[in-house]
């Protein structure tokens, strides 16, 4: 698939998530549906109205979480700018600093196996499935080496480099 096609798909995904969380008015003001030649309804999932019960600050936080690392970082930056946002937004976006959803442990093991080119069990005696922390770019797991030494493993989220690069190009 060509680079432009991937960018267009990601752009469409960004718009879909913003519309999902009630920012369809912003999409309209930016003429995004007409730029893409699509009606705003094509971005709306009729089965998804769980977000309608959330506050506006919570919608923005969830929007950032769903769109991934680039938007989580933007939300983290915004959370430090009380001159730009109200207190409610600052409090909500501050959660992005330490409450990013973790990847499932099976996915972590898969990433480790691909990166280490062997089963993680051949290198580590044990790996704690619950992360010590999960952030926008990586998550950290406690592990034990065969000699009993305690270590931590920092695992980068898959595809993050290309996603961030693509998002920055779209935002530009």
PLY file of the C-alpha trace (Angstrom):
ply
format ascii 1.0
element vertex 172
property float x
property float y
property float z
element edge 171
property int vertex1
property int vertex2
end_header
0.00 0.00 0.00
1.37 3.40 -0.93
2.45 5.98 1.59
-0.26 8.45 0.55
-2.95 5.77 0.91
-1.74 4.94 4.44
-1.75 8.65 5.32
-5.28 9.00 3.96
-6.43 5.99 6.00
-4.82 7.39 9.15
-6.32 10.83 8.45
-9.74 9.22 8.10
-9.17 7.34 11.39
-8.24 10.57 13.17
-11.38 12.28 11.87
-13.52 9.24 12.80
-12.27 9.31 16.41
-12.73 13.08 16.72
-16.28 12.76 15.38
-16.94 9.80 17.70
-16.14 12.01 20.70
-18.39 14.83 19.54
-16.02 17.02 17.54
-18.01 16.78 14.30
-18.52 20.55 14.41
-14.73 20.99 14.26
-14.51 18.61 11.30
-17.19 20.66 9.54
-15.48 24.00 10.32
-12.21 22.66 8.90
-14.10 21.42 5.80
-12.64 17.96 6.32
-15.62 16.00 4.96
-15.67 18.06 1.77
-11.88 17.81 1.39
-12.22 14.03 1.54
-15.36 14.10 -0.59
-17.34 12.28 2.08
-20.40 13.21 4.15
-19.84 13.65 7.89
-22.19 10.69 8.45
-19.60 8.38 6.90
-17.39 9.00 9.95
-20.06 8.20 12.53
-20.50 4.73 13.97
-24.21 4.53 14.92
-23.53 1.75 17.45
-21.13 3.86 19.46
-22.72 6.40 21.78
-20.95 5.45 25.03
-18.96 8.65 24.72
-22.11 10.79 24.91
-22.18 10.31 28.71
-18.64 11.66 29.18
-17.72 15.24 30.06
-16.00 17.29 27.34
-12.60 17.02 29.08
-13.01 13.22 29.40
-13.95 13.02 25.70
-10.76 14.86 24.76
-8.66 12.54 26.96
-10.29 9.41 25.52
-9.82 10.83 22.02
-6.08 11.21 22.70
-5.83 7.70 24.18
-7.61 6.11 21.24
-5.49 7.90 18.63
-2.27 6.80 20.27
1.18 8.14 21.07
1.24 11.37 19.09
-2.07 12.55 20.48
-1.28 11.31 23.97
1.90 13.43 23.88
-0.11 16.43 22.66
-2.59 15.87 25.50
0.26 15.61 28.00
1.68 18.90 26.75
-1.73 20.57 26.91
-2.14 19.35 30.50
0.76 21.60 31.48
-0.81 24.70 29.93
-3.34 26.23 32.34
-3.07 29.43 30.29
-4.74 27.57 27.39
-7.22 25.23 29.09
-9.58 25.30 32.05
-8.85 23.41 35.26
-11.23 20.55 34.30
-9.27 19.90 31.10
-5.92 20.12 32.91
-7.03 17.56 35.51
-8.41 15.18 32.88
-5.48 15.43 30.48
-3.05 15.01 33.38
-4.25 11.41 33.54
-2.41 10.84 30.26
0.87 11.11 32.18
0.30 7.94 34.14
-2.91 6.23 33.13
-2.34 5.13 29.55
-3.92 1.71 28.88
-1.34 -1.09 28.85
-0.85 -3.47 25.95
-1.98 -7.04 26.69
0.85 -9.21 28.05
0.52 -11.67 25.13
1.34 -8.82 22.78
4.33 -7.84 24.94
5.66 -11.42 24.82
5.23 -11.43 21.05
7.18 -8.17 20.70
9.95 -9.49 22.95
10.21 -12.70 20.95
10.42 -10.78 17.67
13.02 -8.34 19.02
15.12 -10.90 20.90
14.79 -13.47 18.11
14.14 -16.16 20.74
11.48 -17.01 23.31
11.68 -14.59 26.26
11.73 -17.61 28.60
15.22 -18.46 27.30
16.55 -15.13 28.62
14.29 -14.37 31.59
13.38 -16.69 34.46
10.13 -14.75 34.82
8.40 -11.60 33.59
5.69 -9.89 35.60
2.60 -9.71 33.33
1.28 -6.55 35.01
3.39 -3.59 33.91
5.06 -1.29 36.40
3.95 1.50 34.11
2.42 2.08 30.71
2.97 5.25 28.74
2.35 6.56 25.27
5.55 5.18 23.77
6.40 2.12 25.86
5.57 0.11 28.93
7.81 -1.36 31.59
7.70 -4.85 33.11
9.64 -6.24 36.04
11.57 -9.42 35.23
14.00 -11.83 36.82
17.10 -13.23 35.13
18.07 -16.91 35.54
20.68 -15.89 38.16
17.91 -14.25 40.24
18.86 -10.66 39.43
15.84 -8.33 39.21
15.64 -6.21 36.05
13.09 -4.14 34.19
12.18 -4.49 30.53
11.01 -1.48 28.57
8.95 -2.51 25.56
8.19 0.02 22.85
4.66 -0.04 21.45
4.55 -1.69 18.02
4.57 0.51 14.92
5.02 3.62 17.00
7.73 5.25 14.87
5.73 5.10 11.66
2.51 6.16 13.42
4.16 9.22 14.96
5.81 10.13 11.66
2.52 9.75 9.81
0.58 11.74 12.43
3.09 14.60 12.36
2.87 14.76 8.57
-0.92 14.87 8.78
-0.87 17.53 11.51
1.57 19.60 9.47
0 1
1 2
2 3
3 4
4 5
5 6
6 7
7 8
8 9
9 10
10 11
11 12
12 13
13 14
14 15
15 16
16 17
17 18
18 19
19 20
20 21
21 22
22 23
23 24
24 25
25 26
26 27
27 28
28 29
29 30
30 31
31 32
32 33
33 34
34 35
35 36
36 37
37 38
38 39
39 40
40 41
41 42
42 43
43 44
44 45
45 46
46 47
47 48
48 49
49 50
50 51
51 52
52 53
53 54
54 55
55 56
56 57
57 58
58 59
59 60
60 61
61 62
62 63
63 64
64 65
65 66
66 67
67 68
68 69
69 70
70 71
71 72
72 73
73 74
74 75
75 76
76 77
77 78
78 79
79 80
80 81
81 82
82 83
83 84
84 85
85 86
86 87
87 88
88 89
89 90
90 91
91 92
92 93
93 94
94 95
95 96
96 97
97 98
98 99
99 100
100 101
101 102
102 103
103 104
104 105
105 106
106 107
107 108
108 109
109 110
110 111
111 112
112 113
113 114
114 115
115 116
116 117
117 118
118 119
119 120
120 121
121 122
122 123
123 124
124 125
125 126
126 127
127 128
128 129
129 130
130 131
131 132
132 133
133 134
134 135
135 136
136 137
137 138
138 139
139 140
140 141
141 142
142 143
143 144
144 145
145 146
146 147
147 148
148 149
149 150
150 151
151 152
152 153
153 154
154 155
155 156
156 157
157 158
158 159
159 160
160 161
161 162
162 163
163 164
164 165
165 166
166 167
167 168
168 169
169 170
170 171
